Amino acid sequence: MAKVISSLLRVAAWLSVPVLALASWTPGEDMLRTGVSGRLEHIVAYFISALLWVTGYPRGTPWVIGSALAVYAGVLEVGQIYVPGRHSQVEDFAASCLGVFLIVLPTLWIRRTSLANTCRSSTKRSESAVINVSASAGLHAPRNDEER
C-alpha cells in the first residue's frame, strides 16, 4: 500500500509542473480566479506542489526541490510578459517562493532534528555494546570497590 501511495504522490508531483505552467500562462481573459488574492493563490499553489515533491521523493534533498521550484516560479513569472492580459510581478514570484519554503524549511528542520536524535541514540547503543562486550570478556577496568 505504501508503494501505491508513494507512486501516486510522485505522479501528482510531476503533474503539478504543467498545472503551474497552465495556471501561469493562461491568457488574462481565460483565467479562472478563486476569489482570494492572487498572492494567496501563488502561495497555496506552490505550497501544494512543494508538499507533493517533498513527500513523493522523501530521499530527495529539500533544498534542491525548493530551489528548482523557485527557479521554475521565476521562469513562469517572466514568461507572463509574453502572455496577453498577464503581467509579471516580483511580488507574485516572492509569494510563490514563500509557498515553497513554507514546506522546505520545516522539512529540513524535522529531518535535521530526527537525524540528530538517531545519531545520539545510535552512539549510546554503540557505547553500551562496547561496555557490555568488554565486561563480558573481563576487560573492564575495575571499579573503586572492586580494587579492595
For each residue, the residues with C-beta under 8 A, 3 or more apart:
1: 4 5
2: 5 6
3: 6 7
4: 1 7 8
5: 1 2 8 9
6: 2 3 9 10 56
7: 3 4 10 11
8: 4 5 11 12
9: 5 6 12 13 52 55 56
10: 6 7 13 14 56 57
11: 7 8 14 15
12: 8 9 15 16 52 56
13: 9 10 16 17 49 52 53 56 57
14: 10 11 17
15: 11 12 18 19
16: 12 13 19 20 48 49 52 53
17: 13 14 20 21 49 72
18: 15 21 22
19: 15 16 22 23
20: 16 17 23 24 45 46 49 72 73 76
21: 17 18 24 25 76
22: 18 19 25 26
23: 19 20 26 45
24: 20 21 76 77 79 80 83 86
25: 21 22 76 79 80 83 86
26: 22 23 30 31 32 83 86
27: 30 31 83 84 85 86
28: 31 83 84 85 86
29: 84 85
30: 26 27
31: 26 27 28 85
32: 26
33: 41
34: 41
35:
36: 40 41
37: 40 41
38: 41 42 92 95
39: 42 43 91 92 95
40: 36 37 43 44 95
41: 33 34 36 37 38 44 45
42: 38 39 45 46 73 92 95 96 99
43: 39 40 46 47 95 96 98 99 102
44: 40 41 47 48 99
45: 20 23 41 42 48 49 96 99
46: 20 42 43 49 50 69 73 95 96 97 98 99 100
47: 43 44 50 51 99 100 102 103
48: 16 44 45 51 52 99
49: 13 16 17 20 45 46 52 53 69 99 100
50: 46 47 53 54 65 66 69 99 100 101 102 103 104
51: 47 48 54 55 103
52: 9 12 13 16 48 49 55 56
53: 13 16 49 50 56 57 60 65 69
54: 50 51 57 58 60 62 65 103 104 107
55: 9 51 52 58
56: 6 9 10 12 13 52 53
57: 10 13 53 54 60 65
58: 54 55
59:
60: 53 54 57 64 65
61: 64 65
62: 54 65 66 103 104 107 108 111
63: 66 67 104 108
64: 60 61 67 68
65: 50 53 54 57 60 61 62 68 69 104
66: 50 62 63 69 70 100 101 103 104
67: 63 64 70 71
68: 64 65 71 72
69: 46 49 50 53 65 66 72 73 96 100
70: 66 67 73 74 96 97 100 101
71: 67 68 74 75
72: 17 20 68 69 75 76
73: 20 42 46 69 70 76 77 93 96 97 100
74: 70 71 77 78 93
75: 71 72 78 79
76: 20 21 24 25 72 73 79 80
77: 24 73 74 80 88 89 92 93 96
78: 74 75 81 88
79: 24 25 75 76 82 83 88
80: 24 25 76 77 83 86 87 88
81: 78 86 87 88
82: 79
83: 24 25 26 27 28 79 80 86
84: 27 28 29
85: 27 28 29 31
86: 24 25 26 27 28 80 81 83
87: 80 81
88: 77 78 79 80 81 92 93
89: 77 92 93
90: 93 94
91: 39 94 95
92: 38 39 42 77 88 89 95 96
93: 73 74 77 88 89 90 96 97
94: 90 91 97 98
95: 38 39 40 42 43 46 91 92 98 99
96: 42 43 45 46 69 70 73 77 92 93 99 100
97: 46 70 73 93 94 100 101
98: 43 46 94 95 101 102
99: 42 43 44 45 46 47 48 49 50 95 96 102 103
100: 46 47 49 50 66 69 70 73 96 97 103 104
101: 50 66 70 97 98 104 105
102: 43 47 50 98 99 105 106
103: 47 50 51 54 62 66 99 100 106 107
104: 50 54 62 63 65 66 100 101 107 108
105: 101 102 108 109
106: 102 103 109 110
107: 54 62 103 104 110 111
108: 62 63 104 105 111 112
109: 105 106 112 113
110: 106 107 113 114
111: 62 107 108 114 115
112: 108 109 115 116
113: 109 110 116 117
114: 110 111 117 118
115: 111 112 118 119
116: 112 113 119 120
117: 113 114 120 121
118: 114 115 121 122
119: 115 116 122 123
120: 116 117 123 124
121: 117 118 124 125
122: 118 119 125 126
123: 119 120 126 127
124: 120 121 127 128
125: 121 122 128 129
126: 122 123 129 130
127: 123 124 130 131
128: 124 125 131 132
129: 125 126 132 133
130: 126 127 133 134
131: 127 128 134 135 140
132: 128 129 135 136
133: 129 130 136 137
134: 130 131 137 139 140
135: 131 132 138 139 140
136: 132 133
137: 133 134
138: 135
139: 134 135
140: 131 134 135
141:
142: 146 147
143: 146 147
144: 147 148
145: 148
146: 142 143
147: 142 143 144
148: 144 145
